[in-house]
């Protein structure tokens, strides 16, 4: 393997240590612990595991967490009422509604019900709109984690040619916006590729930074990589034998790339780390709004 391994676990651990120090200083100053509320609708096993992981990570850094488990047949109106109660709860600084939601619930309506100053997942329409304007409240956790990985790995973003494979609302589109903006840790030239792209290889071969978030194993192979490029593999796909893989042919691409993230252990740990950082930021923001 020629490529340097971008160790998401190690970088996420460093971020979490920083968050723990921030929480300790915050509480030592007499403030209540930052509070994160997670909302789980239904009994999806994967979602339950994700929520459990977020609760465990919160406890490890001193963030108070509460979990709201709701039945899968809850009405949209009742779900929104429960979220609005969390909006009014001064002990809750951040709210995360775990996706996916049951098909009878409108995700946009639910996101619109979350107070933007508590939207630590950065997914509500107001949060997205503020991000597009370059005036973010909170940035979405996975794209923010990718930026953090790049910065802490010494990868130059400014003026870089970035190609993102995947235009999803959770990763591809927000990341493209974040990297293209005239701002620190940004100012790149960004191309988004998707199922409508006619010649994917032509675009990926010129990428200095290639981010793959297509959700399909084997999307990117070694012949599609510029030698020395940084490759960020976002997706996690479970194969029939139970093995977890990304969208990139890791073993072969690693022989060409300059740096690459593994799956698992790359982007995944960063998502939770940035959620914790956003929650501390939400607590600090609440003090600015209510200094008493």
C-alpha positions in Angstrom: 0.0 0.0 0.0 1.6 3.3 -1.1 -1.1 5.7 0.2 -0.9 7.2 3.7 -3.8 6.0 5.8 -6.1 8.8 7.1 -7.0 7.4 10.5 -10.5 8.6 11.3 -10.5 6.8 14.7 -7.4 8.6 15.9 -8.5 12.0 14.6 -12.0 11.6 16.1 -10.4 10.6 19.4 -8.4 13.8 19.4 -11.5 15.9 18.7 -13.4 14.1 21.5 -10.5 14.9 23.9 -10.8 18.5 23.0 -14.6 18.4 23.5 -14.1 16.8 26.9 -11.8 19.6 27.9 -14.2 22.2 26.7 -17.1 20.5 28.7 -14.9 20.3 31.8 -14.1 24.1 31.5 -17.7 24.9 30.8 -19.1 23.0 33.9 -16.2 24.3 36.1 -17.4 27.8 35.3 -20.7 26.9 36.9 -22.8 26.1 33.8 -24.9 22.9 33.5 -23.6 20.2 31.3 -24.4 20.6 27.6 -27.5 18.5 26.9 -28.2 16.4 23.8 -31.6 14.9 23.1 -31.9 12.1 20.5 -35.2 11.1 19.0 -35.7 7.6 17.7 -39.0 6.7 16.0 -39.7 3.0 15.5 -37.4 0.0 16.1 -34.9 0.1 13.3 -31.9 -1.9 14.6 -29.3 0.1 12.8 -30.8 3.4 14.1 -30.9 2.0 17.6 -27.2 1.1 17.4 -26.3 4.6 16.1 -28.3 6.3 18.9 -26.6 4.1 21.5 -23.2 5.0 20.1 -24.1 8.7 20.3 -25.2 8.3 23.9 -22.1 6.5 24.9 -19.9 9.1 23.2 -21.8 11.9 25.0 -21.3 10.3 28.4 -17.5 9.9 27.8 -17.0 13.6 27.2 -19.4 14.8 29.9 -22.4 15.7 27.8 -25.8 14.9 29.3 -27.9 12.9 26.9 -31.5 11.9 26.9 -33.1 9.5 24.5 -36.7 9.7 23.3 -37.9 6.4 22.0 -41.2 6.7 20.2 -43.4 4.1 18.5 -43.2 3.6 14.8 -46.9 4.4 14.3 -46.7 7.8 16.1 -48.5 10.5 14.2 -46.5 13.3 12.6 -48.4 15.8 14.7 -47.5 14.0 18.0 -43.9 13.7 17.0 -43.6 17.4 16.2 -45.3 18.2 19.6 -42.6 16.1 21.3 -39.9 17.9 19.5 -41.4 21.3 20.4 -41.2 20.3 24.0 -37.5 19.7 23.6 -37.2 23.1 21.9 -38.5 24.7 25.1 -36.4 22.6 27.5 -33.5 24.7 28.7 -31.5 21.6 29.7 -31.5 20.5 26.1 -29.0 22.4 23.9 -29.0 20.1 20.9 -31.7 17.9 19.2 -31.0 15.1 16.8 -33.9 13.2 15.1 -32.5 9.9 13.9 -33.2 9.1 10.2 -34.8 7.3 8.5 -38.3 8.1 9.7 -41.4 5.9 9.0 -42.8 6.6 5.5 -46.0 8.3 6.9 -43.9 11.1 8.4 -42.7 14.1 6.3 -39.0 14.5 7.1 -39.0 18.1 6.0 -41.9 19.0 8.3 -40.1 17.3 11.2 -36.9 19.1 10.5 -38.7 22.4 10.3 -40.0 21.8 13.8 -36.5 21.7 15.3 -35.3 25.0 16.7 -32.4 26.0 14.4 -30.2 27.0 17.4 -30.6 23.4 18.7 -30.1 21.8 15.3 -26.7 20.2 16.0 -27.1 17.9 13.1 -27.3 20.9 10.7 -30.1 19.5 8.6 -33.1 21.7 9.1 -34.1 24.0 6.1 -33.0 27.1 8.0 -29.6 25.5 8.8 -29.1 24.5 5.2 -30.1 28.0 4.0 -27.7 29.6 6.4 -24.9 27.3 5.3 -25.6 28.2 1.6 -25.4 31.9 2.5 -22.1 31.4 4.3 -23.7 32.2 7.7 -24.0 28.8 9.3 -25.4 28.1 12.7 -24.2 24.5 12.8 -22.7 22.7 9.9 -23.9 19.1 9.1 -21.8 16.6 11.0 -20.6 14.2 8.3 -19.4 16.9 5.8 -17.9 18.9 8.7 -16.1 15.7 9.8 -14.7 15.2 6.3 -13.3 18.8 6.3 -11.8 18.2 9.8 -10.2 15.0 8.5 -8.6 16.8 5.6 -7.4 19.8 7.6 -5.9 17.6 10.4 -4.2 15.4 7.9 -2.5 18.4 6.3 -4.4 18.1 3.0 -4.6 21.5 1.2 -8.2 22.4 0.4 -7.8 25.9 -0.9 -7.4 26.0 -4.7 -7.6 22.2 -4.9 -9.6 20.4 -7.5 -12.2 18.5 -5.6 -14.6 15.9 -7.1 -17.5 14.6 -5.1 -19.2 11.4 -6.3 -22.8 11.5 -4.9 -25.2 14.4 -4.6 -27.1 13.3 -1.5 -28.6 15.9 0.8 -26.7 14.5 3.8 -23.1 14.5 2.4 -22.5 15.3 -1.2 -24.4 18.5 -1.7 -23.6 20.2 1.6 -19.9 19.2 1.4 -19.8 20.8 -2.1 -21.2 24.0 -0.8 -18.9 24.1 2.2 -15.7 23.4 0.2 -16.6 25.9 -2.6 -17.2 28.9 -0.4 -14.8 31.8 0.0 -13.8 30.9 3.6 -11.1 29.3 5.6 -10.8 25.6 5.1 -12.5 26.0 1.8 -12.1 28.0 -1.5 -11.7 24.8 -3.6 -13.0 24.2 -7.1 -15.7 21.6 -6.7 -17.3 19.2 -9.2 -20.3 17.0 -8.3 -20.7 13.7 -10.1 -23.8 11.6 -10.0 -25.9 9.0 -11.9 -26.4 11.5 -14.7 -22.7 12.0 -15.2 -21.7 10.5 -18.6 -18.0 10.0 -18.1 -17.2 9.6 -14.4 -13.6 8.6 -15.0 -12.8 11.8 -16.9 -13.8 13.8 -13.8 -12.3 11.6 -11.1 -8.9 11.4 -12.8 -8.4 15.1 -12.4 -9.4 15.2 -8.7 -6.7 16.2 -6.2 -9.3 15.4 -3.5 -11.8 12.7 -4.4 -14.8 12.2 -2.0 -17.0 9.2 -2.8 -20.5 9.0 -1.3 -22.5 7.0 -3.8 -23.6 4.1 -1.6 -22.5 1.5 -4.1 -19.5 -0.8 -3.6 -16.9 -0.7 -6.3 -17.9 2.7 -7.7 -14.3 3.9 -7.8 -11.4 1.7 -9.0 -7.7 2.3 -9.2 -7.7 3.4 -12.9 -10.0 6.3 -11.9 -7.5 7.9 -9.5 -5.0 10.7 -10.2 -1.7 9.4 -8.8 -1.1 11.0 -5.4 -4.7 12.1 -4.9 -6.4 12.2 -1.5 -9.4 9.8 -1.5 -12.2 10.0 1.1 -14.6 7.0 1.1 -17.8 8.0 2.9 -20.2 5.1 2.4 -20.4 2.0 4.5 -21.9 -1.0 2.7 -22.5 -4.4 4.2 -21.6 -7.3 1.9 -23.4 -10.7 1.9 -20.6 -12.2 4.0 -21.1 -9.5 6.6 -18.0 -7.5 5.7 -18.2 -3.7 5.7 -16.8 -2.0 2.7 -16.9 1.5 1.2 -17.5 2.6 -2.4 -13.8 2.5 -3.2 -11.8 -0.5 -4.2 -9.5 0.1 -1.2 -6.7 -2.3 -1.8 -6.1 -1.3 -5.4 -6.8 2.4 -5.0 -4.4 2.6 -2.1 -1.6 1.7 -4.5 -2.2 4.8 -6.5 -3.6 7.4 -4.1 -1.4 9.6 -1.9 -3.8 9.3 1.1 -7.0 7.4 1.7 -9.6 6.8 4.4 -10.4 3.2 5.4 -13.9 1.7 5.8 -14.7 1.3 8.6 -12.6 3.7 10.7 -12.4 6.7 8.4 -15.3 9.2 8.1 -17.7 7.3 10.4 -16.0 8.2 13.8 -15.8 11.8 12.7 -19.6 12.2 12.4 -20.2 11.6 16.1 -17.1 13.6 17.1 -18.5 16.7 15.3 -22.0 16.1 16.7 -20.4 16.4 20.2 -18.5 19.5 19.2 -21.7 21.1 17.8 -23.5 20.3 21.0 -21.0 22.2 23.1 -21.3 25.0 20.6 -25.0 25.0 21.1 -24.6 25.3 24.9 -22.3 28.2 24.5 -24.7 29.9 22.1 -27.6 29.4 24.6 -25.6 31.4 27.1 -25.1 34.2 24.6 -28.8 34.3 24.0 -29.7 34.0 27.7 -26.8 35.4 29.7 -28.7 35.3 33.0 
